[in-house]
Amino acid sequence: MNIEFINSKISEHLLSGISEVSLFLIEKIKTNDVVDYISFKPSLSRSLQIDMIKVIQPTIDKLVGKEQREFNENGRPNGIVEYCPSSYIGITYDHLFASLQTPAETLNEQTSKDLYCIKIEIEAGKFAYFLNRIPPFKKFSKGLWGTLADATFRKLSDSLIGIEPGFDLLIYEDEVLVVNNVSVQRIFDLKTKYVQNTNSVLTAFEETNKFEGFEQFKIDSIEDGNIVKRVSRLMTKPERMTRFVENFDKVEDIIFEFDLNIELNDEKTKIKYTDKKQLNDIVKLLNDAYYKTVLTGERGSDDLR
């Protein structure tokens, strides 16, 4: 994503004092099938629109020049931001944007407010969307908020909403810049997507006939939140599964060299799955995550695979 361009346009808005800014408060609704959203669009004064740009602009400025990498479900190195196309997220992305196009007409204090979105026009008809989860004010959940006015303490509504300098996601022209790796998974309920991908990957992998106890392995993988993300990644890296099958004769040596908690059957032709404690080592093996450096022969594993 061209952060420099977006940042320059927002800086221009600040200098001119003219910009089109909208705020959406978003309720996240989870059903048995899929996550949906209801958006509410409160009115903003012109001065408050500029204030909102001023709040988030320093964070945008800090993103300029940062290395960008393709989104990885398993995490990322420090100092990196990630990106993905909207198609990676899928139907929940479509649901969120449908709610922003047709916001609900009424909003009351009892309505759950899970996210907010600041929409800023970058060019004519082109908008950037800054999404952030609304942090709960747990510390004061049993107390009250107040302010001093004319030497009098006055109670404030307990449905306060804070607009933070930081944000979890920046969306522009259907590309998503992921500032917070965990938040994108929670905002769009990507766990459901990961489970579906894992089912597809393991159903296809079962046909290779390289596992004993495969059904239990599949159940345990889907029930483990971290494992399901690692297996899901194989959906976009099918060549790793192919290499695993083609090079299965090397598995025994890898198990020995890296001291893995993996068993083979007596014929050395299949992995013998017996316990959840084997999951991590097996899935790393499927992802070809074990390596030996060329220079010193140092052994290790890539935790982001």
Secondary structure, 3 states (H helix, E strand, C coil): CCHHHHHHHHHHHHHHCCCCEEEEEEEEEECCCCEEEEEECCCCCHHHHHHHHHHHHHHHHHHCCCEEEECCCCCCCCCEEEEEEHHHHCHHHHHHHHHHHCCECCCCCCCCCCEEEEEEEEECCEEEEEEEECCCCHHHCCCCEEEEECCEEEEECCCCCCCCCCCCEEEECCEEEECCHHHHHHHCCHHHHHHHHHHHHHHHHHCCCCEECHHHHHHHHHHCHHHHHHHHHCCCCHHHHHHHHHCHHHHHHHHHHHCCCCEECCCCCCEECCCHHHHHHHHHHHCCCEEECCCCCCEEECCCC
